Amino acid sequence: MKRRHLTDEQIRKLPRKTKRYILADPELIGHYLRVPPRKSKAPITFVVVRRVDGRQKWTTLGTTETLTLAQARARAKRGQGGATVAEVARNWLMRRVRASGFRTARERERIVEKYIIPPLGSRAMSEVRRDDITAMLDRIEGASMADSVLAIFGAIARWHQTRHEDYHPPLTKRMWRVTDRRRKRILTDDEIKAIWNCSGGGSFGVMAKLALLTAQRRDKLRTLRWDDLDNDIWTIRAEPREKGNPGELKLPKPALDIIKAQPRINAFVFPGRGETPIGDSGHYKAELDRACGVRDWRFHDLRRTARSLMARAGVQTEIAERVLGHARGELIEIYDRHHYQDEMASALEKLAALIEQIVAF
């Protein structure tokens, strides 16, 4: 039966066998006890294994006559490199996320710094157990955000595993907080009207209206620049590794009116501090929620709502999907070279007309 715990008293009572054997420390990955054979008078030794230039290197830390288990574990952490969660996570961000040019790099950095490092950062990566992760997730408000944090920690742990043979992530599939991960929420007409006619929410509330009118992602709207606009044409910037993008959209009058009403403070239509766009902090949405009274929604639900409204307004499925910028099949991309700009412009006109009807009554 596999040991779950180990004490100094148990170590003293370990049986000696015909041949020398190795006993793994159940509470510290990479730390072992080397038990000499029965005929030997040598003491039991603490050893640590680590990878050096692709090979295993075994290092003796001391004997049970000179070290307690706690002291050996402390030396083992240093002998293994003892990388903390903070060190591993920031190394992952640098070597994996930033180096690969992920579009979500900034959000991943935010999650690491806000949710993972504060509770676990000082812990050795090899020491983190499943109950530590569960405790971290329990402190996070909202099942969806908890799952996002779990996904990031899982990515960090799997990356660390590829670099350390003796590390095994303490994760299981049943740790997810949201059981049905396919979100289907769209806003009702009353909710659309409440958000639209809300006087609070600041720039975030205005951006929410533009999301309903254009069906574009939050980050596209948040980083919309004045020089992306040429009269009524919005050229949507394509990011590296981006899956889909509608390219150019001819905006309907209600959307243009919203944009023209924004003050020119910096390069962005929705400005933040200094020369940056509006931030993506959750307190902006919380402020809008309090002001309009709508609950249990996410910004991406506006995009899903706009897509559903287009269907309701009679927009063909293919055109609505192009407005959203959803990736199309490779053969379609190769053989259909039409840009569908007029068709997408017509779709947004129909969407805007339906929204005007909804918010007017």
ABEGO torsion letter per residue (X at the ends): XBBABBBAAAAAABBBBABBBBBBBAABBGBBBBBBBAABABBBBBBBBBBBGGBBBBBBAEBAAABBAAAAAAAAAAAAGGBBAAAAAAAAAAAAAAAAGBAAAAAAAAAAAAAAAAAAAABBAAABBAAAAAAAAAABBEAAAAAAAAAAAAAAAAAAAAABAABBBBBBAAABABABABBABBBBAAAAAAAAABABGEAAAAAAAAAAAAGBBAAAAAABBAAABBEABBBBBBBBGBABBAGBBBBBAAAAAAAAABBBABABABBBBEABBBBABAAAAAAAAAAAGBBGBBAAAAAAAAAAAAAAAGBBAAAAAAAAGBBBBAAAAAABABAGAAAAAAAAAAAAAAAAAAAAX
